[in-house]
Amino acid sequence: MAHKGGAADSAMERLFGIRAAGASIRVEVLAGITTFLTAMYIIVVNPAVLAQGGVPFSAALTATVLVSFLGSCAMGLYARNPVLVAPGMGMNALFAFVMVHGGGMSWQTALGCVFWSGVIFAVLALFNVRKLVVDAIPENLRHAVSCGIGLFITLIGLVNAKFIVGDPVTLVHSAKLNPVLLTFLAGLSFTIFLVARRVKGALMIGIVLTTLLAIPIGRWWGDGSAYGATTTLVNWQGFFARPDFSGIGQLDLLGSLKLAYWPFIFVMLFTSFFDALSTFMAVSDVGNLVDEQGDPRNIRQSMRVDAFSALVSAPLGTSPANAFIESAAGISQGGRTGLVAVVAGLCFLPFLFLSPLLSLVPAIATAPALILVGVFMIESITRIDWQRFDEAVPAFVAMLLIPLTYSITDGVAYGFLAYVLLKLATGRAREVKPAMWIIVALAILLLAHL
C-alpha cells in the first residue's frame, strides 16, 4: 500500500509540479476544499437568479454543477492554475434581468447569446489577444485591480453576513448586534486567530467551526429568518435530489443572432473577458503566481479555459462561467498548483445528487474566509506609486469603484478611462500603449450601453 501511495504521489508531482511550486499534496487538497467551501453558494444562488429569467431551477442547478466541475478541472489539468471556475455572479443577473426582462427575449434566446459571446471569447483566447491587453495595462493599475477585488470580496463577506445592511438615508450602515452577528463575529475572531498563528487550513477550519456555532441559532437562541426561509441557519433538508438534465441543449442559436441582440452579446463578451483577466491578475498577486515577465502564470492557457467554460455554459443551460475571485481563499492557504482547482471541481460533482446538504453551511460561516481573503489581497497596495498623480488617481478610481459599483468590470472600465484621460491632460499620451486606446473605446461603449 505504501508503494502504491508513493507512486500516486509521484504521478501527481509529475502532473502538477507540487514540490517545485513550494507546496504539498496535503496543503493543495486543503486549499481546494477551502476554495470550494467559499464558492459553493453558487450551486443554489445561480439557479435562484436564473429562475428569475425563466430557467427551471433544478435544470439550472444541474448545469451549474456540471460547468463548475468541467471548468475547474480543465483549469487545473490544462492551465495548471489553482483557480476555480463557475457561473459568475453578475453575469447571471445580466442574463435574467437585462437580457430576458429588459431585452424581452426568451431564456433560450439568451442562452444563444451566451453561446455566441463564448465563441468570440474563444477566438480571442486562441489568437492570444490577451497578451496585447495584459501588456497594455500599466503595473499600477494591475495592483489596483487586485486591491479593488480584495475589497470587493470583503464587502461580499460583510453583506452575506448581514453585518453591513442597506439604509435609505446613509445607503449602508452596520447592523445592530444580535445572536447571529455575535456568532459571525465569534467565527471571524477565531479564524483571524488561526491565520495569525499560521495554522494550515485556517480558513477551512474557521468555516467548519462557525457552522457548528450557528447550529443553536433559531433552536435555542436568536432568529436566522433574515438569512433564509427558516429561523434556523443550519438546516437538514434531506440527503438526495435527482439531477435535472432538461436544460441541456435548449439554446436558440439562430434566434439569438438578430441584430437587436448583438449589443447583449458584446456586453457579455466584454464582461466575461475583463472579469477573467482581472481575476487572474488579482489571484496571481496573492500567491505571487507570475512568470518571468511578471504576468499571471500560464495566463494564455487560463484564458483559454475560461473561454471554453463560457462556451459550454450555454449548451448545458446556464449563464457564462468564469474564474472565481473566491479562488484567492485557497491560494491564501498555500495552494499553488492545478491540483487545487481539480479538488475544488471534484467537490462540486457529488452535488448533482446531494444538493440538499448545502443548507448545512450558512452564509455567516463562509463570510469570515471572504473577509480575510480581502486582507491578504490588499497587500499589493504598497506596490502602487502614489507619488505620481497620473498613475495614482486611476489606480484609486479602479480600487474604489470595483467594490462600490459591485462590479469588477465597471470598476476596471472607469479606472482605464481615468488613466487615458489623465495621460492626455498631462501631455503623456505617448505612455498609453496602442491596445489601451482600443480597450478604453470598448469600455466607453460598454458603460454607455449599461
C-alpha positions in Angstrom: 0.0 0.0 0.0 2.8 2.4 0.8 4.3 1.7 -2.6 1.1 2.5 -4.3 0.6 5.7 -2.3 4.2 6.7 -3.2 3.5 6.0 -6.9 0.3 8.1 -6.8 2.1 10.9 -5.1 4.9 10.7 -7.7 2.3 10.8 -10.5 0.6 13.9 -9.1 4.0 15.5 -8.6 4.9 15.0 -12.3 1.5 16.3 -13.4 1.2 19.4 -11.2 4.8 20.1 -10.1 3.7 20.4 -6.5 7.1 20.4 -4.7 8.6 22.7 -7.3 5.8 25.2 -6.5 6.7 25.0 -2.8 3.5 23.2 -1.8 2.5 19.7 -0.7 -0.4 17.4 -1.6 -2.0 17.9 1.8 -1.9 21.7 1.5 -3.2 21.6 -2.1 -6.1 19.4 -1.1 -7.0 21.6 1.9 -6.7 24.7 -0.3 -9.1 23.1 -2.9 -11.7 22.3 -0.2 -11.4 25.8 1.2 -11.9 27.3 -2.2 -15.0 25.1 -2.8 -16.5 26.0 0.6 -16.2 29.7 -0.1 -17.7 29.3 -3.5 -20.3 26.6 -3.1 -23.1 29.1 -2.6 -23.1 29.4 -6.4 -24.8 26.0 -6.6 -28.0 27.3 -5.3 -27.7 31.1 -5.8 -27.0 30.9 -9.5 -30.2 28.8 -10.2 -32.2 31.1 -8.0 -31.1 34.1 -10.1 -31.6 32.3 -13.4 -35.0 31.2 -12.3 -36.0 34.9 -12.3 -35.4 34.8 -16.1 -37.5 31.6 -16.6 -34.8 28.9 -16.4 -36.2 25.9 -14.4 -34.4 26.0 -11.0 -33.5 22.3 -10.9 -32.1 22.4 -14.5 -30.0 25.4 -13.7 -28.7 23.7 -10.6 -27.6 20.7 -12.6 -26.0 23.0 -15.2 -24.2 25.0 -12.5 -22.6 21.8 -11.0 -21.6 20.4 -14.4 -20.0 23.6 -15.6 -18.2 24.2 -12.3 -16.8 20.7 -12.4 -15.7 20.8 -16.0 -14.3 24.3 -15.9 -12.4 23.8 -12.7 -10.9 20.5 -13.7 -9.9 22.0 -17.1 -8.2 24.9 -15.3 -6.3 22.5 -13.1 -5.3 20.0 -15.7 -4.6 22.2 -18.7 -3.7 25.6 -17.3 -2.2 24.2 -14.1 -3.5 27.1 -12.0 -5.3 26.9 -8.6 -8.3 28.8 -9.9 -11.9 27.6 -9.6 -14.3 28.2 -12.5 -18.1 28.5 -12.0 -21.1 30.5 -13.4 -20.4 34.1 -12.4 -22.4 36.3 -10.2 -23.3 39.5 -12.1 -23.3 37.5 -15.3 -26.4 35.6 -14.1 -28.1 38.9 -13.2 -27.2 40.3 -16.6 -28.8 37.2 -18.1 -32.0 37.2 -16.1 -32.8 40.9 -15.6 -31.1 42.8 -18.5 -31.4 40.3 -21.3 -34.6 38.3 -20.5 -36.6 41.0 -18.8 -35.0 44.1 -20.2 -34.3 42.8 -23.7 -37.6 40.9 -24.0 -36.0 37.7 -25.2 -36.7 34.1 -24.0 -34.3 32.4 -21.8 -33.5 30.0 -24.7 -32.5 33.0 -26.9 -30.5 34.5 -24.0 -28.6 31.2 -23.8 -27.9 31.6 -27.6 -26.4 35.0 -26.9 -24.2 33.4 -24.2 -23.0 30.8 -26.7 -22.0 33.4 -29.4 -20.2 35.6 -26.9 -18.3 32.4 -25.8 -17.4 31.7 -29.4 -15.9 35.1 -29.8 -14.2 34.8 -26.5 -12.7 31.5 -27.6 -11.4 33.1 -30.8 -9.8 35.9 -28.9 -8.2 33.5 -26.5 -7.0 31.2 -29.3 -5.2 34.1 -31.0 -3.7 35.3 -27.7 -5.3 38.8 -27.9 -5.0 38.7 -24.1 -1.2 39.3 -24.4 -1.9 42.7 -26.1 -4.3 43.6 -23.3 -2.1 42.5 -20.4 0.9 44.3 -21.9 -1.1 47.5 -22.3 -2.2 47.6 -18.6 0.3 49.6 -16.5 1.7 47.9 -13.4 0.0 50.4 -11.0 -3.4 49.6 -12.4 -2.8 45.9 -12.1 -2.1 46.2 -8.4 -5.1 48.5 -8.0 -7.4 45.9 -9.6 -6.0 43.3 -7.2 -6.7 45.6 -4.2 -10.2 46.5 -5.6 -11.1 42.9 -5.9 -9.9 42.2 -2.4 -12.1 45.0 -1.1 -15.0 43.6 -3.2 -14.5 40.1 -1.7 -14.5 41.6 1.8 -17.7 43.6 1.0 -19.4 40.4 -0.2 -18.5 38.7 3.0 -19.8 41.5 5.2 -23.0 41.7 3.1 -23.5 37.9 3.2 -23.2 38.0 7.0 -25.6 41.0 7.0 -23.1 42.9 9.1 -23.5 45.7 6.5 -27.0 46.4 5.5 -28.8 48.9 3.3 -30.1 52.2 4.7 -32.5 54.7 2.9 -30.6 57.7 4.3 -26.9 56.7 4.5 -27.1 54.0 1.9 -25.3 51.5 4.2 -24.6 51.1 7.8 -23.6 48.3 10.3 -26.4 46.2 11.7 -27.3 46.1 15.3 -25.7 43.2 17.2 -27.9 40.2 17.6 -27.2 36.4 18.2 -26.5 35.8 14.5 -24.0 38.6 14.2 -22.4 37.7 17.5 -21.9 34.1 16.2 -20.4 35.5 13.0 -18.0 37.8 14.9 -17.0 34.8 17.1 -16.3 32.8 14.0 -14.4 35.7 12.4 -12.3 36.2 15.6 -11.4 32.5 15.8 -10.5 32.4 12.1 -8.3 35.5 12.5 -6.6 33.9 15.4 -5.9 30.7 13.4 -4.5 32.8 10.5 -2.3 34.9 12.8 -0.9 31.6 14.3 -0.3 30.4 10.7 -2.4 27.2 11.2 -2.6 25.2 8.0 -6.2 25.2 6.6 -7.2 28.1 8.9 -10.0 29.3 6.6 -11.5 25.9 6.2 -11.3 25.2 10.0 -13.0 28.6 10.5 -15.8 27.7 8.2 -16.4 24.4 10.0 -16.3 26.0 13.4 -18.6 28.9 12.5 -21.1 26.3 11.1 -21.1 24.4 14.4 -21.5 27.7 16.3 -24.5 28.5 14.1 -26.4 25.3 15.0 -28.2 26.8 18.1 -29.5 29.8 16.0 -33.3 29.5 15.8 -33.3 26.5 18.0 -32.1 27.7 21.4 -31.5 31.4 20.8 -31.7 34.0 18.1 -33.6 34.1 14.8 -32.0 33.4 11.4 -35.0 34.2 9.2 -33.3 37.2 7.8 -30.8 34.8 6.1 -33.3 32.4 4.6 -36.8 30.9 4.8 -36.4 29.4 8.3 -35.5 30.7 11.7 -32.6 28.2 11.9 -29.4 28.8 10.0 -28.1 25.2 9.8 -30.8 23.1 8.3 -31.2 19.4 7.3 -33.3 19.4 4.1 -32.6 15.8 3.1 -29.7 13.9 1.6 -30.6 13.2 -2.0 -32.1 15.1 -5.0 -32.2 13.9 -8.6 -30.3 15.9 -11.2 -32.4 17.6 -13.9 -30.9 17.5 -17.4 -33.8 19.2 -19.1 -31.9 22.4 -19.7 -29.2 20.8 -21.8 -29.4 21.8 -25.5 -32.2 24.4 -25.0 -30.2 27.3 -26.5 -31.7 29.2 -29.5 -28.7 29.7 -31.8 -30.4 31.3 -34.8 -32.8 33.5 -32.9 -30.0 35.0 -30.8 -28.3 36.3 -34.0 -30.9 39.0 -34.6 -29.2 42.4 -35.0 -31.1 43.7 -31.9 -29.4 41.2 -29.7 -25.8 42.0 -30.8 -25.2 44.6 -28.1 -26.1 42.0 -25.5 -23.5 39.6 -27.0 -20.9 42.4 -26.9 -21.7 43.3 -23.3 -21.5 39.7 -22.2 -18.2 39.2 -24.1 -16.6 42.3 -22.7 -17.7 41.4 -19.2 -16.5 37.8 -19.4 -13.1 38.8 -20.8 -12.3 41.5 -18.3 -13.7 39.7 -15.3 -11.5 36.7 -16.2 -8.4 38.9 -16.9 -8.9 40.9 -13.7 -9.4 37.8 -11.6 -6.2 36.2 -12.9 -4.2 39.3 -12.2 -5.6 39.6 -8.7 -5.2 36.0 -7.6 -1.7 35.9 -9.1 -0.8 38.8 -6.8 -2.0 36.9 -3.7 0.3 33.9 -4.3 3.0 35.5 -6.4 1.9 33.2 -9.3 3.7 35.1 -12.0 6.1 34.3 -14.9 9.5 35.7 -15.8 7.8 38.8 -17.3 5.7 39.4 -14.2 2.5 38.4 -16.0 0.0 36.0 -14.3 1.3 32.4 -14.6 0.0 30.4 -17.6 -2.4 33.3 -18.4 -2.7 32.2 -22.0 -3.9 28.7 -21.1 -6.0 30.1 -18.3 -7.9 32.4 -20.6 -8.5 29.5 -23.0 -10.0 27.5 -20.2 -12.2 30.5 -19.2 -13.3 30.8 -22.8 -14.0 27.1 -23.0 -16.1 27.3 -19.8 -18.1 30.2 -21.1 -18.6 28.4 -24.4 -20.0 25.2 -22.8 -22.2 27.1 -20.3 -25.0 27.8 -22.8 -25.4 24.2 -24.2 -25.6 23.0 -20.6 -28.2 25.6 -19.7 -26.6 28.4 -17.6 -25.1 31.9 -17.9 -21.4 32.1 -18.6 -18.8 30.6 -16.2 -15.7 32.4 -15.4 -12.7 32.4 -13.0 -13.9 32.9 -9.4 -12.4 35.6 -7.1 -13.0 33.2 -4.2 -10.1 31.2 -5.5 -7.9 33.6 -3.5 -9.1 31.8 -0.4 -7.4 28.6 -1.4 -4.3 30.4 -2.7 -4.1 32.3 0.6 -4.0 28.9 2.4 -0.9 27.9 0.4 -2.5 26.4 -2.8 -0.1 26.9 -5.7 -0.9 24.3 -8.4 -3.7 23.0 -10.6 -4.4 20.3 -8.0 -6.3 22.9 -6.0 -8.7 23.6 -8.9 -9.2 19.8 -9.6 -10.0 19.2 -5.9 -12.5 22.1 -5.9 -14.0 20.9 -9.2 -14.4 17.3 -7.8 -16.1 18.7 -4.7 -18.9 20.1 -7.0 -19.7 16.8 -8.6 -21.5 15.0 -5.7 -23.9 17.9 -5.5 -25.6 16.6 -8.7 -27.3 14.3 -6.2 -26.6 15.8 -2.8 -27.7 19.5 -3.2 -29.9 19.5 -0.1 -26.7 19.2 2.0 -25.7 22.7 1.0 -28.2 24.1 3.6 -25.9 22.8 6.3 -23.3 25.6 5.7 -24.8 29.1 6.3 -23.6 32.4 4.8 -22.2 33.6 8.1 -19.8 30.6 8.1 -18.1 31.4 4.8 -18.1 35.2 5.4 -15.0 35.2 7.6 -13.0 33.5 5.0 -14.0 36.0 2.3 -13.2 38.9 4.7 -9.7 37.6 5.4 -9.1 37.0 1.7 -9.6 40.7 1.3 -7.0 41.3 3.9 -4.5 39.2 2.0 -5.2 40.9 -1.3 -4.9 44.5 -0.1 -1.2 43.9 0.5 -0.4 44.9 -3.1 -1.5 48.5 -2.3 2.1 49.1 -1.2 3.3 48.5 -4.8 1.3 51.4 -6.3 3.3 54.6 -6.9 1.2 57.1 -5.0 3.7 59.9 -5.8 2.6 60.2 -9.4 -1.0 61.5 -9.6 -1.4 60.5 -13.3 -0.8 56.9 -12.1 -2.3 57.1 -8.5 -5.7 58.6 -9.4 -6.7 55.9 -12.0 -5.5 53.3 -9.6 -7.6 54.8 -6.8 -10.6 55.0 -9.1 -10.4 51.3 -10.1 -9.7 50.2 -6.5 -12.6 52.2 -5.1 -15.2 51.6 -7.8 -14.9 47.8 -8.0 -16.5 47.3 -4.6 -18.7 50.4 -4.7 -20.3 49.5 -8.1 -20.4 45.9 -7.0 -18.8 45.1 -10.4 -15.3 44.2 -11.4 -15.9 45.2 -15.0 -17.3 48.6 -14.2 -14.5 49.5 -11.8 -11.9 48.4 -14.2 -13.5 50.2 -17.1 -13.6 53.5 -15.2 -10.1 53.1 -14.0 -8.8 52.5 -17.5 -10.8 55.6 -18.7 -9.3 57.7 -16.0 -5.8 56.6 -16.9 -6.1 57.6 -20.5 -7.8 60.9 -19.8 -5.1 61.9 -17.2 -2.3 60.9 -19.6 -3.9 63.1 -22.2 -4.4 66.0 -19.8 -0.8 65.9 -18.6 0.8 65.6 -22.0 1.9 62.0 -21.5 -0.3 60.4 -24.2 2.8 58.6 -25.6 2.8 56.5 -22.4 -0.5 55.0 -23.4 0.0 51.8 -25.4 -2.0 51.3 -28.6 -4.1 48.4 -27.2 -5.1 50.6 -24.3 -6.8 53.1 -26.6 -8.9 50.2 -28.1 -9.7 48.9 -24.6 -10.9 52.3 -23.4 -13.1 52.7 -26.6 -14.7 49.4 -25.8 -15.1 50.3 -22.2 -16.9 53.5 -23.1 -19.3 51.6 -25.3 -19.9 49.1 -22.5 -20.5 51.8 -19.9 -22.8 53.7 -22.3 -24.9 50.6 -23.0 -25.2 49.6 -19.4 
